[in-house]
Amino acid sequence: MIACDFAHVELMAALHARCFAEYWDAPSLGKLMASPGTFGFLARDSDGDDPVGLVICRLAADECEILTIGVVEHARRAGVGARLLDAAQARARKSGAQQMFLEVGATNTAARRLYDGRGYRQVGRRRNYYRTPERQAEDALVLRLELAQV
């Protein structure tokens, strides 16, 4: 796991584009990474060479929000997302956060299983928040984790 910062923006943008149909470009990620309380991690493949996943979070007071978390297709279901989530939660706890929040597509069953298994619970729903690769509207579920419980 590599802590990432502004110096990793180009790499993060390329990786985000590999993970999502609608992705954040380098200038957008640069602005985000320059904002107070923002941090992230990159995960590398088992050889330690190629980046295969990323997570970007923002701390505010005693809360931390996962703004994006993604794993490239060929590395999914191999524990990369769980390692990214664990790193983000540990950093948030160390920084004084009491709760983690994230949004996930209502039909993203693999991600929902990961979050459910880690103790995240639904606290809200945002109607038509995402667009699927087919340009269909999809609801986002707002999930919360009490960090004291992990």
MDAnalysis code that builds the backbone (N, CA, C; Angstrom):
import MDAnalysis as mda
import numpy as np

u = mda.Universe.empty(450, n_residues=150, atom_resindex=np.repeat(np.arange(150), 3), trajectory=True)
u.add_TopologyAttr("name", ["N", "CA", "C"] * 150)
u.add_TopologyAttr("resid", np.arange(1, 151))
u.add_TopologyAttr("resname", ["MET", "ILE", "ALA", "CYS", "ASP", "PHE", "ALA", "HIS", "VAL", "GLU", "LEU", "MET", "ALA", "ALA", "LEU", "HIS", "ALA", "ARG", "CYS", "PHE", "ALA", "GLU", "TYR", "TRP", "ASP", "ALA", "PRO", "SER", "LEU", "GLY", "LYS", "LEU", "MET", "ALA", "SER", "PRO", "GLY", "THR", "PHE", "GLY", "PHE", "LEU", "ALA", "ARG", "ASP", "SER", "ASP", "GLY", "ASP", "ASP", "PRO", "VAL", "GLY", "LEU", "VAL", "ILE", "CYS", "ARG", "LEU", "ALA", "ALA", "ASP", "GLU", "CYS", "GLU", "ILE", "LEU", "THR", "ILE", "GLY", "VAL", "VAL", "GLU", "HIS", "ALA", "ARG", "ARG", "ALA", "GLY", "VAL", "GLY", "ALA", "ARG", "LEU", "LEU", "ASP", "ALA", "ALA", "GLN", "ALA", "ARG", "ALA", "ARG", "LYS", "SER", "GLY", "ALA", "GLN", "GLN", "MET", "PHE", "LEU", "GLU", "VAL", "GLY", "ALA", "THR", "ASN", "THR", "ALA", "ALA", "ARG", "ARG", "LEU", "TYR", "ASP", "GLY", "ARG", "GLY", "TYR", "ARG", "GLN", "VAL", "GLY", "ARG", "ARG", "ARG", "ASN", "TYR", "TYR", "ARG", "THR", "PRO", "GLU", "ARG", "GLN", "ALA", "GLU", "ASP", "ALA", "LEU", "VAL", "LEU", "ARG", "LEU", "GLU", "LEU", "ALA", "GLN", "VAL"])
u.atoms.positions = np.array([
    [0.852, -1.171, 0.000],
    [0.000, 0.000, 0.000],
    [0.896, 1.231, 0.000],
    [0.606, 2.163, -0.859],
    [1.391, 3.392, -0.964],
    [0.486, 4.572, -0.658],
    [0.880, 5.388, 0.313],
    [0.142, 6.627, 0.565],
    [0.371, 7.526, -0.636],
    [-0.689, 8.119, -1.164],
    [-0.531, 8.964, -2.341],
    [-0.850, 10.414, -2.004],
    [-0.270, 11.287, -2.798],
    [-0.454, 12.716, -2.616],
    [-0.465, 13.377, -3.991],
    [-0.276, 14.671, -4.003],
    [-0.354, 15.435, -5.250],
    [0.626, 14.911, -6.307],
    [1.755, 14.380, -5.885],
    [2.761, 13.873, -6.826],
    [2.267, 12.657, -7.611],
    [1.232, 11.998, -7.143],
    [0.714, 10.796, -7.787],
    [-0.512, 11.054, -8.671],
    [-0.833, 12.308, -8.906],
    [-2.093, 12.654, -9.580],
    [-2.219, 12.015, -10.963],
    [-1.181, 12.059, -11.777],
    [-1.265, 11.477, -13.133],
    [-1.516, 9.978, -13.057],
    [-0.793, 9.302, -12.185],
    [-0.970, 7.865, -12.006],
    [-2.372, 7.553, -11.486],
    [-2.842, 8.337, -10.526],
    [-4.179, 8.135, -9.977],
    [-5.247, 8.330, -11.053],
    [-5.076, 9.335, -11.887],
    [-6.059, 9.592, -12.950],
    [-6.094, 8.434, -13.943],
    [-4.939, 7.930, -14.333],
    [-4.894, 6.803, -15.262],
    [-5.553, 5.570, -14.642],
    [-5.298, 5.343, -13.379],
    [-5.890, 4.205, -12.686],
    [-7.395, 4.376, -12.535],
    [-7.836, 5.568, -12.188],
    [-9.278, 5.832, -12.051],
    [-9.991, 5.574, -13.373],
    [-9.369, 5.945, -14.483],
    [-9.964, 5.717, -15.802],
    [-10.065, 4.230, -16.123],
    [-9.157, 3.435, -15.581],
    [-9.217, 1.982, -15.795],
    [-10.300, 1.341, -14.931],
    [-10.681, 2.000, -13.847],
    [-11.658, 1.436, -12.912],
    [-13.098, 1.825, -13.217],
    [-13.297, 3.002, -13.802],
    [-14.647, 3.540, -13.942],
    [-14.916, 4.064, -15.346],
    [-16.162, 3.895, -15.790],
    [-16.571, 4.441, -17.086],
    [-16.567, 5.967, -17.041],
    [-17.035, 6.530, -15.941],
    [-16.970, 7.979, -15.726],
    [-15.890, 8.215, -14.687],
    [-14.790, 8.789, -15.118],
    [-13.619, 8.897, -14.251],
    [-13.203, 10.343, -14.061],
    [-12.342, 10.538, -13.071],
    [-11.796, 11.858, -12.771],
    [-10.461, 12.016, -13.479],
    [-10.288, 13.153, -14.155],
    [-9.031, 13.412, -14.849],
    [-7.993, 13.992, -13.884],
    [-6.771, 14.146, -14.375],
    [-5.672, 14.614, -13.524],
    [-5.931, 16.006, -12.928],
    [-6.408, 16.994, -13.705],
    [-6.677, 18.292, -13.068],
    [-7.716, 18.214, -11.950],
    [-8.760, 17.418, -12.140],
    [-9.781, 17.262, -11.100],
    [-9.191, 16.604, -9.861],
    [-8.403, 15.560, -10.066],
    [-7.777, 14.883, -8.936],
    [-6.744, 15.782, -8.260],
    [-6.064, 16.598, -9.040],
    [-5.097, 17.531, -8.462],
    [-5.762, 18.512, -7.517],
    [-6.887, 19.061, -7.932],
    [-7.637, 19.975, -7.060],
    [-8.101, 19.256, -5.801],
    [-8.587, 18.049, -5.990],
    [-9.079, 17.278, -4.857],
    [-7.947, 16.972, -3.868],
    [-6.824, 16.491, -4.363],
    [-5.721, 16.112, -3.483],
    [-5.104, 17.325, -2.787],
    [-5.277, 18.500, -3.361],
    [-4.752, 19.719, -2.742],
    [-5.678, 20.271, -1.659],
    [-6.887, 19.746, -1.571],
    [-7.832, 20.277, -0.588],
    [-7.532, 19.709, 0.798],
    [-7.777, 20.496, 1.843],
    [-7.479, 20.069, 3.216],
    [-8.196, 18.775, 3.595],
    [-7.486, 17.923, 4.311],
    [-8.071, 16.700, 4.831],
    [-8.151, 15.547, 3.853],
    [-7.681, 15.740, 2.619],
    [-7.784, 14.690, 1.614],
    [-6.536, 13.808, 1.655],
    [-6.755, 12.510, 1.577],
    [-5.641, 11.560, 1.523],
    [-6.049, 10.370, 0.668],
    [-5.092, 9.583, 0.286],
    [-5.387, 8.407, -0.521],
    [-4.304, 7.361, -0.434],
    [-4.627, 6.206, -0.998],
    [-3.694, 5.089, -1.068],
    [-3.792, 4.437, -2.436],
    [-2.674, 3.908, -2.899],
    [-2.608, 3.100, -4.105],
    [-2.247, 1.679, -3.694],
    [-2.886, 0.715, -4.316],
    [-2.551, -0.691, -4.108],
    [-1.838, -1.186, -5.356],
    [-0.817, -1.981, -5.146],
    [-0.073, -2.572, -6.267],
    [-0.415, -4.051, -6.380],
    [-0.125, -4.638, -7.538],
    [-0.382, -6.058, -7.733],
    [0.525, -6.889, -6.836],
    [0.351, -8.187, -6.871],
    [1.101, -9.069, -5.974],
    [2.605, -9.013, -6.209],
    [3.026, -8.635, -7.403],
    [4.451, -8.485, -7.687],
    [4.989, -7.158, -7.170],
    [4.080, -6.246, -6.802],
    [4.492, -4.937, -6.313],
    [4.834, -3.961, -7.409],
    [4.505, -4.314, -8.648],
    [4.879, -3.467, -9.783],
    [3.765, -2.522, -10.230],
    [2.672, -3.095, -10.682],
    [1.616, -2.302, -11.299],
    [0.555, -1.867, -10.285],
    [0.127, -0.594, -10.362],
    [-0.978, -0.160, -9.513],
    [-2.281, -0.801, -9.997],
    [-3.065, -1.336, -9.055],
    [-4.308, -2.020, -9.419],
    [-5.526, -1.471, -8.689],
    [-5.320, -0.525, -7.761],
    [-6.458, 0.016, -7.044],
    [-6.101, 1.309, -6.340],
    [-7.130, 2.082, -6.024],
    [-6.926, 3.327, -5.299],
    [-8.124, 3.638, -4.431],
    [-7.865, 4.424, -3.400],
    [-8.914, 4.958, -2.552],
    [-8.534, 6.404, -2.245],
    [-9.517, 7.286, -2.294],
    [-9.314, 8.693, -1.939],
    [-10.389, 9.067, -0.931],
    [-9.955, 9.698, 0.149],
    [-10.850, 10.039, 1.258],
    [-10.654, 11.494, 1.655],
    [-11.667, 11.999, 2.352],
    [-11.568, 13.351, 2.903],
    [-12.045, 13.343, 4.349],
    [-11.208, 13.899, 5.225],
    [-11.515, 14.043, 6.643],
    [-12.140, 15.410, 6.887],
    [-13.161, 15.440, 7.723],
    [-13.766, 16.697, 8.171],
    [-14.264, 16.469, 9.586],
    [-13.679, 17.187, 10.522],
    [-14.010, 17.030, 11.947],
    [-13.807, 15.571, 12.342],
    [-14.852, 14.910, 12.855],
    [-14.687, 13.523, 13.287],
    [-15.289, 12.526, 12.296],
    [-15.409, 12.950, 11.035],
    [-15.945, 12.078, 9.988],
    [-14.946, 11.961, 8.836],
    [-15.000, 10.824, 8.174],
    [-14.195, 10.615, 6.983],
    [-15.102, 10.045, 5.903],
    [-14.992, 10.589, 4.712],
    [-15.784, 10.112, 3.587],
    [-14.860, 9.505, 2.548],
    [-15.203, 8.307, 2.097],
    [-14.497, 7.705, 0.972],
    [-15.112, 8.311, -0.275],
    [-14.313, 9.095, -0.984],
    [-14.791, 9.779, -2.183],
    [-14.792, 8.857, -3.388],
    [-13.802, 7.984, -3.452],
    [-13.750, 6.982, -4.509],
    [-12.874, 5.836, -4.054],
    [-13.257, 4.647, -4.470],
    [-12.450, 3.452, -4.255],
    [-12.682, 2.571, -5.475],
    [-11.599, 2.115, -6.074],
    [-11.732, 1.309, -7.275],
    [-10.574, 0.353, -7.440],
    [-10.877, -0.760, -8.094],
    [-9.891, -1.790, -8.392],
    [-10.051, -2.151, -9.867],
    [-8.935, -2.255, -10.595],
    [-9.005, -2.613, -12.013],
    [-9.618, -4.005, -12.148],
    [-10.264, -4.227, -13.266],
    [-11.072, -5.424, -13.438],
    [-10.307, -6.721, -13.187],
    [-9.108, -6.855, -13.718],
    [-8.388, -8.134, -13.588],
    [-7.929, -8.424, -12.160],
    [-7.958, -7.422, -11.270],
    [-7.510, -7.619, -9.887],
    [-8.664, -7.694, -8.894],
    [-9.885, -7.659, -9.395],
    [-11.035, -7.692, -8.493],
    [-11.226, -9.068, -7.868],
    [-11.831, -9.066, -6.706],
    [-12.123, -10.276, -5.939],
    [-10.854, -10.998, -5.495],
    [-9.807, -10.210, -5.268],
    [-8.535, -10.769, -4.790],
    [-8.094, -10.090, -3.499],
    [-8.989, -9.344, -2.859],
    [-8.675, -8.712, -1.594],
    [-8.103, -7.311, -1.690],
    [-7.942, -6.787, -2.900],
    [-7.372, -5.446, -3.075],
    [-8.298, -4.393, -2.476],
    [-9.582, -4.467, -2.777],
    [-10.538, -3.507, -2.237],
    [-10.568, -3.543, -0.716],
    [-10.495, -4.727, -0.141],
    [-10.495, -4.862, 1.318],
    [-9.241, -4.218, 1.911],
    [-8.094, -4.407, 1.282],
    [-6.858, -3.796, 1.786],
    [-6.924, -2.277, 1.695],
    [-7.485, -1.761, 0.603],
    [-7.642, -0.310, 0.460],
    [-8.577, 0.232, 1.536],
    [-9.672, -0.457, 1.748],
    [-10.648, -0.042, 2.756],
    [-10.016, -0.058, 4.151],
    [-9.267, -1.104, 4.456],
    [-8.607, -1.198, 5.761],
    [-7.606, -0.061, 5.958],
    [-6.836, 0.257, 4.918],
    [-5.852, 1.339, 5.018],
    [-6.544, 2.680, 5.248],
    [-7.637, 2.920, 4.523],
    [-8.379, 4.174, 4.676],
    [-8.971, 4.283, 6.077],
    [-9.542, 3.199, 6.574],
    [-10.143, 3.215, 7.909],
    [-9.075, 3.443, 8.982],
    [-7.929, 2.799, 8.837],
    [-6.853, 2.968, 9.821],
    [-6.358, 4.405, 9.840],
    [-6.182, 4.993, 8.674],
    [-5.730, 6.387, 8.605],
    [-6.787, 7.320, 9.206],
    [-8.053, 7.064, 8.902],
    [-9.138, 7.891, 9.442],
    [-9.161, 7.817, 10.962],
    [-9.074, 6.603, 11.501],
    [-9.054, 6.424, 12.960],
    [-7.869, 7.157, 13.585],
    [-6.707, 7.001, 12.983],
    [-5.493, 7.652, 13.490],
    [-5.644, 9.175, 13.479],
    [-6.428, 9.689, 12.547],
    [-6.644, 11.132, 12.433],
    [-7.802, 11.630, 13.284],
    [-8.429, 10.733, 14.051],
    [-9.487, 11.136, 14.963],
    [-10.905, 10.965, 14.463],
    [-11.075, 10.383, 13.295],
    [-12.436, 10.176, 12.777],
    [-13.157, 9.120, 13.603],
    [-14.437, 9.343, 13.825],
    [-15.282, 8.403, 14.551],
    [-16.170, 7.590, 13.608],
    [-16.404, 8.149, 12.394],
    [-17.296, 7.504, 11.433],
    [-16.705, 7.587, 10.036],
    [-16.991, 6.572, 9.240],
    [-16.647, 6.561, 7.814],
    [-17.956, 6.539, 7.039],
    [-17.979, 7.270, 5.937],
    [-19.123, 7.281, 5.036],
    [-18.653, 6.948, 3.630],
    [-19.539, 6.386, 2.842],
    [-19.278, 6.170, 1.426],
    [-20.596, 6.002, 0.705],
    [-20.530, 6.079, -0.605],
    [-21.698, 5.824, -1.450],
    [-21.349, 4.676, -2.379],
    [-22.328, 3.841, -2.645],
    [-22.135, 2.702, -3.529],
    [-23.377, 2.550, -4.393],
    [-23.165, 2.159, -5.633],
    [-24.296, 1.913, -6.524],
    [-25.176, 0.805, -5.972],
    [-26.478, 1.013, -6.024],
    [-27.435, 0.058, -5.465],
    [-27.291, -1.332, -6.085],
    [-26.843, -1.416, -7.328],
    [-26.721, -2.716, -7.993],
    [-25.306, -3.289, -7.943],
    [-24.391, -2.619, -7.277],
    [-23.009, -3.095, -7.184],
    [-22.900, -4.122, -6.057],
    [-23.341, -5.339, -6.342],
    [-23.439, -6.360, -5.302],
    [-22.078, -6.763, -4.731],
    [-21.043, -6.811, -5.545],
    [-19.721, -7.197, -5.031],
    [-19.226, -6.178, -4.009],
    [-19.331, -4.903, -4.325],
    [-18.895, -3.862, -3.385],
    [-19.777, -3.856, -2.151],
    [-21.052, -4.038, -2.333],
    [-21.963, -4.043, -1.180],
    [-21.644, -5.184, -0.228],
    [-21.274, -6.348, -0.774],
    [-20.870, -7.471, 0.085],
    [-19.623, -7.114, 0.890],
    [-18.659, -6.470, 0.239],
    [-17.443, -6.055, 0.940],
    [-17.793, -5.114, 2.083],
    [-18.580, -4.087, 1.805],
    [-18.923, -3.099, 2.825],
    [-19.779, -3.710, 3.934],
    [-20.733, -4.543, 3.568],
    [-21.554, -5.215, 4.580],
    [-20.677, -6.056, 5.505],
    [-19.736, -6.775, 4.925],
    [-18.845, -7.619, 5.705],
    [-17.926, -6.839, 6.630],
    [-17.709, -5.579, 6.318],
    [-16.862, -4.721, 7.144],
    [-17.675, -3.904, 8.153],
    [-19.004, -4.099, 8.168],
    [-19.833, -3.432, 9.169],
    [-20.494, -2.145, 8.725],
    [-20.387, -1.783, 7.452],
    [-21.061, -0.578, 6.958],
    [-22.556, -0.847, 6.882],
    [-23.343, 0.155, 7.262],
    [-24.800, 0.042, 7.245],
    [-25.403, 1.210, 6.473],
    [-26.483, 0.929, 5.761],
    [-27.136, 1.956, 4.963],
    [-27.804, 2.987, 5.861],
    [-27.536, 4.271, 5.569],
    [-28.154, 5.367, 6.320],
    [-28.879, 6.348, 5.400],
    [-28.842, 6.087, 4.100],
    [-29.519, 6.980, 3.171],
    [-29.488, 6.429, 1.758],
    [-30.176, 7.143, 0.869],
    [-30.249, 6.754, -0.540],
    [-30.320, 8.027, -1.373],
    [-29.525, 8.107, -2.409],
    [-29.561, 9.232, -3.341],
    [-30.094, 8.713, -4.672],
    [-31.274, 9.169, -5.002],
    [-31.935, 8.699, -6.227],
    [-31.199, 9.185, -7.470],
    [-31.024, 8.266, -8.424],
    [-30.444, 8.578, -9.745],
    [-29.092, 9.292, -9.651],
    [-28.285, 8.909, -8.706],
    [-27.009, 9.583, -8.433],
    [-25.926, 9.205, -9.443],
    [-25.895, 7.947, -9.843],
    [-24.868, 7.448, -10.768],
    [-25.452, 7.213, -12.150],
    [-24.551, 7.063, -13.116],
    [-24.897, 6.593, -14.454],
    [-24.120, 5.312, -14.688],
    [-24.822, 4.270, -15.091],
    [-24.159, 3.009, -15.390],
    [-23.405, 3.166, -16.716],
    [-22.532, 2.221, -17.064],
    [-21.856, 2.302, -18.376],
    [-22.838, 2.397, -19.543],
    [-24.046, 1.879, -19.343],
    [-25.090, 1.953, -20.394],
    [-25.874, 3.255, -20.318],
    [-25.419, 4.170, -19.443],
    [-26.021, 5.492, -19.262],
    [-27.375, 5.432, -18.574],
    [-27.649, 4.357, -17.848],
    [-28.865, 4.236, -17.065],
    [-28.657, 4.912, -15.712],
    [-29.702, 5.516, -15.172],
    [-29.622, 6.118, -13.844],
    [-29.630, 5.010, -12.792],
    [-28.828, 5.211, -11.749],
    [-28.753, 4.248, -10.663],
    [-28.714, 4.992, -9.338],
    [-29.412, 4.469, -8.357],
    [-29.386, 5.056, -7.018],
    [-28.057, 4.767, -6.335],
    [-27.645, 5.683, -5.480],
    [-26.489, 5.470, -4.612],
    [-27.000, 5.219, -3.207],
    [-26.453, 4.219, -2.572],
    [-26.755, 3.963, -1.172],
    [-25.678, 4.640, -0.341],
    [-26.083, 5.372, 0.675],
    [-25.142, 6.030, 1.582],
    [-24.924, 5.081, 2.749],
    [-23.667, 4.718, 2.976],
    [-23.324, 3.773, 4.031],
    [-22.447, 4.454, 5.090],
    [-22.570, 3.982, 6.320],
    [-21.794, 4.513, 7.428],
    [-21.211, 3.367, 8.248],
    [-20.007, 3.608, 8.755],
    [-19.350, 2.690, 9.668],
    [-18.928, 3.450, 10.896],
    [-19.269, 2.945, 12.072],
    [-18.790, 3.514, 13.327],
    [-17.400, 2.932, 13.561],
    [-16.369, 3.761, 13.477],
    [-15.001, 3.274, 13.562],
    [-14.661, 2.666, 14.913],
    [-15.347, 3.062, 15.958],
    [-15.093, 2.498, 17.284],
    [-15.456, 1.024, 17.346],
    [-16.277, 0.571, 16.409],
    [-16.737, -0.820, 16.408],
    [-15.815, -1.751, 15.642],
    [-14.782, -1.200, 14.988],
    [-13.863, -2.056, 14.214],
    [-12.487, -2.078, 14.824],
])
